[in-house]
Amino acid sequence: MTERKPTGMSFETWVESQISRGLARGDFDGLRGAGKPLPRRAAEETAYDWAVDKARREGVDTAAMLPPGLALRRERDGLPARADRLESEDAVRALAEDYNTQVEAFWRRPQESRWAPVPGLADVDALVDHWRATRPPPAPPAPPPPPVRRRRWWQRRGVDRS
């Protein structure tokens, strides 16, 4: 457990004393990267770029990092691809109406800033038309199987009637 900072001692002095004690104990000997400079970020890399790279390395979905308005816009852009995987027109309509319900709830919430992006509603009929256009044409019905001709009992193999 770490020690508590003594009263009357400045924070900087207390930290410096902790570091000097750790050096005396050898806590910092043999660390990976000892004696090497810290890796420098590229000049054009921003804190946002660093956070996105870190999230990807950790396996975090970067879509979860978006503000709600941008997340809804991203979801709207993915609606046609999601609709292509559905089997019925009713399911496509339900998908679009569910998205529109989320957008309307977003509009009713107070926004963090006045610059929050406001997503638009999804056009349900256009999404259904796109779904219909991307469906494969229905397969022609299979021809009925030929009728099975049954042999009469007197026509069976092995019976000679002549």
N, C-alpha and C positions, 0 to 999 in steps of 0.2 A: 504494500500500500504506500502511496506517495505521502510525503510529509506535508503538513499544512504550512503555509507561509506564516512566519512569526509576525505578530503585530509590531508595527513600527518600522519594519524593514520594507524598502521599496521592492516592487515586483522585479525590476531589472536586476537588482542586487541579489535577490533570492534565486533567480534563474541562473545568473552567473555562478553562484556558489554551487548549485546543483550540477552544472556542467563541469566545473573544476573538480568536484568530488567524483563524478563519473570518469573523468580522465585519469584521476589518481587510481581508481579501482581497475582501470583497463577495460571499461565497458565499450569503448569505441575502437578497440584494437581489432584488426582483422575483418572489418566490415567490407562487404562487397562494394567495389567502386571507390575505396579509400585512396586518396591522393589524386583522383581524377576529377576534372572539372564537371560540373553539372551539365547535362545535355541542354543545349539551347534550342528554343523554339524558333521556327522560321519567322522572319520579320512580318510576313503577311498573315501568319496564323493568329487568330483571335482566341479569346477565351471561349467563345462559342464553339469554334472548331475543336479546341482541346476537349471540351466537355462531350461533344459528339463522338470524337475518337475514343475517349475513355469509356463512354457508354457502349460503344460497339465492341470494344475489347472485353468488357465485362458481360456482354450478352444481353444488354438491356435494349428493349424496343425503343428506338429513337422517336417513334410516333407518340409515345407517352410523354415526351418532353415538350410537345407543341402546346401553345395556348389553345383554349377550347375552340375559338373561332377557326383557327387554321386546321385543327384536327377535324372539324366538321367539313371544311372544304376538301381536305384530303379524302375523307370518307365519301363525299359526293363524287369526287373524281374516280373512285373505285367502284361506284355503283354498277356501271355496265358490266364490269368483269364479274362482280358478285351475282348479277342477274343472269349471266350466261350459264351459271352452274345450277340455277333453279329449274324445276321441272314443269311448273304451271304458271299461267298468266296471273292467277290470284296470288301466288307467292311473290311474284315480281311487284305487283301492286302493293302488297303488304310491306315489302322491303322499302319501297319509295315512300310510302305513307309513314312508316316508322322513322325514317330519316327526317321527313318534314316535321314530325312531332318533336324530334330532338332540336331542330332548328328553331321552331317556335318557342320552345322552352328556353333556349339560349337567348332569344330576343327579350324575353320577360325578365331575365336576371340582370341585376345591375353589373355593369362591366368594370373591370379593374382600371381601365384607362379609356379615354375617349377615342384612342387610336386602335381599339380592338377591332380586328377584322370581322365583318358581319357576313356570314355565309348566306347564299341564296337557297331558295327551296328547289327541290328536284322536280323536274317536269315528269309527272307520273306517266302521261300518255306517250311522251317521247321515249321514255325508258321501256315501256311495253312494246312500242313499235320497233325499237332496237332489238329487243329480245326476240320478237317474231321474225325479224329479218335474219338473225343469226342462227335460228333453229334449222336443222337439216330438214329437207322435205320429207314428208311421211313416206315410208316404204310402201310399195304396192302390196296389196294383200297376197299372201301365198296362194297358189292354185290349190284347189281341193285335191285330196289324194284320190287316186283312181279307185273305182269301186273294186272291192275284193270279190272275185268270182268263186263262189263256193262250189265244190264238187258234190254231186249227189252221191248217195251211199252206193249206188250201183256203178258209179264211175271211178271209184277209188282204185288205187293201184293194187295190183295183185289179184284182182277179181276178174275172171274171164267170163263174159256173158255170151259168148258166141257158141 
